[in-house]
């Protein structure tokens, strides 16, 4: 057997061996064996937000595009926090948190009705939208191997939204000032799939998709609509316990709501990258 043939044979043998045990580096943690993972970083989403606040006396209210009509910045940067607890080999709890608070001050270029207030063209509008997201998810692993894990997920997506608009305008010798505030907070269910694949012992990729259609009627809130949450991620573990990650998250939340604090509709979506550091043990 010549040298070239020997080298090829050795390479084939090493490849086969590596394929059968991708986690040959004994210090690394295999897929499905991490007990706790904590991630902290930045989230840079681009938003698209439309709201309708119905009034009690002057009609249903306008569908208002907060970015185009009220001048709220489409982009924001917030802190991202995520955690995973594997309390049994096939059972995990996943949670995360981020919040956004955007505000603006513009001169309205058309009449806008929000609730029982009608802001005329030329009015100065100060707007603030606050949004807190706290999803908590349970994952059950349908399939586990040294390289990959596939799980079915179910959980609650808590959304707390608060909109405040202050308007001032002069009509002849009379000053007109009006303020409207609407808020809602409710847990929305989500079901989906979560998949992780290890390209090497240090480098992983992941995909998660969750959707739900809901119609909840009860006191003191009636709410119905759709939620879509999609996430693609990649993680590189520099050491056994420390890594870096990046993800792209898409979220769409379309809801009709009837409560004491908000009657109307909210169409809220974002897409953007997450960059984070993570620890596991």
C-alpha positions in Angstrom: 0.0 0.0 0.0 1.6 3.3 -1.0 1.7 6.4 1.1 -1.1 8.2 -0.7 -3.5 5.2 -0.2 -2.5 5.0 3.5 -3.2 8.6 4.1 -6.6 8.3 2.4 -7.5 5.3 4.5 -6.5 7.0 7.7 -8.5 10.1 6.8 -11.6 7.9 6.1 -11.1 6.1 9.4 -10.8 9.4 11.3 -13.9 10.7 9.5 -15.9 7.7 10.4 -14.7 7.8 14.0 -15.5 11.5 14.2 -19.0 11.0 12.8 -19.8 8.3 15.3 -18.7 10.6 18.2 -19.0 14.3 17.5 -18.2 15.0 21.1 -14.8 13.5 21.2 -13.6 16.6 23.2 -14.4 15.2 26.6 -14.6 18.7 28.3 -17.6 19.8 26.2 -21.2 19.2 27.1 -23.3 17.2 24.6 -26.7 18.1 23.3 -29.3 17.3 25.9 -26.9 17.2 28.9 -26.8 20.8 29.9 -28.8 21.5 33.1 -28.9 25.3 33.2 -28.2 27.9 30.5 -28.3 31.7 31.1 -27.9 34.2 28.3 -27.6 38.0 28.6 -27.2 40.4 25.7 -28.8 43.0 23.4 -31.8 42.9 21.2 -32.1 45.3 18.2 -35.6 44.9 16.8 -37.3 46.9 14.0 -41.0 47.5 14.9 -44.3 47.8 13.0 -47.1 48.9 15.2 -50.8 49.8 14.5 -53.4 50.5 17.2 -57.0 51.4 17.4 -58.5 52.7 20.7 -62.3 52.8 20.6 -64.2 55.6 22.3 -67.3 55.4 24.3 -68.9 58.5 22.8 -67.4 59.4 19.4 -67.1 56.1 17.5 -64.7 53.3 17.0 -61.5 55.3 16.6 -58.9 55.4 13.8 -56.4 52.7 12.9 -53.2 54.6 13.8 -49.7 53.6 12.5 -47.5 54.6 15.4 -44.3 54.8 13.4 -45.8 56.7 10.4 -48.6 58.7 11.9 -47.1 59.5 15.3 -43.4 59.5 14.6 -42.3 56.8 17.0 -38.9 55.4 16.0 -39.1 52.1 14.2 -35.9 50.8 15.8 -35.0 50.2 19.4 -32.2 48.6 21.4 -33.0 46.7 24.6 -31.5 44.2 27.0 -32.3 40.6 26.3 -32.3 37.9 29.0 -32.9 34.2 28.6 -32.7 31.1 30.7 -33.2 27.3 30.3 -33.6 24.7 33.1 -33.5 21.0 32.2 -35.1 19.5 35.3 -35.3 16.0 33.8 -33.5 14.6 30.7 -36.5 15.2 28.4 -38.1 18.1 30.2 -37.1 21.8 30.1 -38.5 25.1 31.2 -37.4 28.1 28.9 -37.9 31.7 29.8 -36.8 35.1 28.5 -37.5 38.8 28.9 -37.1 42.0 27.0 -38.8 45.4 27.2 -39.2 48.3 24.8 -40.1 51.9 25.5 -40.4 54.3 22.6 -41.6 57.8 22.5 -42.0 60.7 20.1 -43.2 64.3 19.6 -44.6 65.3 16.2 -47.1 67.7 14.6 -50.1 65.7 13.2 -50.5 66.1 9.5 -54.2 64.9 9.6 -57.0 64.5 12.1 -56.5 61.5 14.4 -59.1 60.0 16.7 -57.8 57.9 19.6 -60.5 56.8 22.1 -62.8 59.8 22.7 -60.2 62.3 21.7 -59.9 63.8 18.2 -56.6 65.5 17.6 -56.8 67.9 14.7 -54.2 68.4 12.0 -51.5 70.7 13.3 -51.8 69.4 16.9 -48.6 68.6 18.7 -48.7 65.0 19.8 -46.5 63.4 22.4 -46.6 59.6 22.3 -45.1 56.8 24.5 -45.5 53.1 23.9 -44.2 50.7 26.5 -44.0 46.9 25.8 -42.9 44.1 28.1 -42.5 40.5 26.9 -42.1 37.6 29.2 -42.5 34.2 27.5 -42.4 31.0 29.7 -42.3 27.7 27.8 -42.3 24.1 28.6 -40.4 21.8 26.2 -40.7 18.0 26.0 -38.0 16.2 23.9 -39.5 13.9 21.3 -36.0 12.9 19.9 -32.5 13.1 21.4 -29.2 12.1 20.0 -25.6 13.1 20.4 -26.0 15.7 17.7 -29.6 16.9 17.9 -32.7 17.4 19.9 -36.3 17.9 18.8 -38.9 19.0 21.3 -42.6 20.0 21.3 -43.3 23.2 23.2 -46.2 24.9 25.0 -46.4 27.9 27.2 -47.6 31.4 27.9 -46.4 34.6 26.3 -47.1 37.4 28.7 -47.5 40.8 26.9 -47.9 44.1 28.8 -48.6 47.0 26.6 -49.2 50.7 27.5 -50.0 53.5 25.1 -50.1 57.2 26.2 -50.8 60.1 23.8 -50.9 63.7 24.8 -52.1 66.3 22.3 -52.2 70.1 22.4 -53.5 72.5 19.7 -54.8 76.1 19.4 -58.2 76.7 17.9 -58.7 80.4 17.6 -58.3 81.9 21.0 -59.0 78.6 22.8 -56.3 76.1 23.8 -57.3 72.5 23.4 -55.5 69.9 25.4 -56.3 66.2 25.6 -54.7 63.0 26.9 -55.6 59.4 26.3 -54.0 56.3 27.9 -54.7 52.6 27.1 -53.1 49.5 28.6 -53.6 45.8 28.6 -51.7 42.8 30.0 -52.6 39.2 29.4 -50.9 35.8 29.1 -51.3 34.4 25.5 -50.8 30.7 24.9 -48.3 29.4 22.3 -47.5 25.9 21.0 -44.7 24.8 18.6 -41.5 23.0 18.0 -37.9 23.5 19.1 -34.9 22.0 17.3 -31.2 22.0 18.1 -28.4 20.6 16.0 -24.7 20.3 16.8 -22.4 21.0 13.8 -19.4 20.3 16.0 -18.8 19.9 19.8 -18.6 23.6 20.2 -20.9 25.0 17.4 -24.7 24.6 17.5 -27.7 25.9 15.5 -31.3 26.1 16.6 -34.7 26.8 15.3 -38.0 27.5 17.1 -41.5 28.1 15.7 -44.6 28.8 17.8 -48.1 29.9 16.8 -51.5 30.2 18.4 -55.1 31.3 17.5 -57.1 32.3 20.5 -60.4 33.7 21.6 -60.8 34.3 25.3 -64.0 35.7 26.8 -64.1 36.3 30.5 -64.1 39.0 33.2 -62.6 41.6 33.2 -61.1 41.2 29.7 -62.1 39.8 26.3 -59.3 39.2 23.9 -58.8 37.3 20.6 -56.3 37.1 17.8 -53.2 35.4 16.6 -49.5 35.1 17.6 -46.5 34.0 15.6 -43.0 33.6 17.1 -40.1 32.4 15.0 -36.4 32.3 16.1 -33.2 31.1 14.4 -30.1 30.9 16.5 -26.4 29.9 16.5 -24.2 29.4 19.5 -20.4 28.8 19.8 -19.1 27.5 23.1 -15.6 28.9 23.7 -15.1 26.7 26.8 -17.3 24.1 28.5 -19.2 26.7 30.4 -18.9 29.9 28.4 -20.2 30.8 25.0 -21.3 33.4 22.5 -24.6 33.4 20.6 -26.6 35.2 17.9 -30.2 34.9 16.8 -32.8 36.5 14.6 -36.3 36.8 16.2 -39.6 37.4 14.3 -42.8 38.1 16.3 -46.3 39.1 15.2 -49.1 39.9 17.6 -52.5 40.7 16.2 -55.3 41.1 18.8 -58.7 42.5 19.4 -59.2 43.5 23.0 -62.1 44.6 25.1 -61.2 45.6 28.7 -61.7 48.4 31.2 -58.4 50.0 30.1 -58.3 49.3 26.3 -61.1 48.6 23.8 -59.9 48.2 20.2 -57.1 46.5 18.4 -53.4 46.1 18.4 -51.2 44.9 15.5 -47.7 44.6 16.8 -44.7 43.0 15.1 -40.9 43.1 15.1 -37.9 41.4 13.6 -34.3 41.8 14.6 -31.0 40.3 15.8 -30.1 39.2 19.3 -26.4 39.1 20.4 -25.6 37.6 23.7 -23.1 35.9 26.0 -24.1 32.7 27.8 -23.1 30.4 30.6 -24.1 26.8 31.2 -23.6 24.2 33.9 
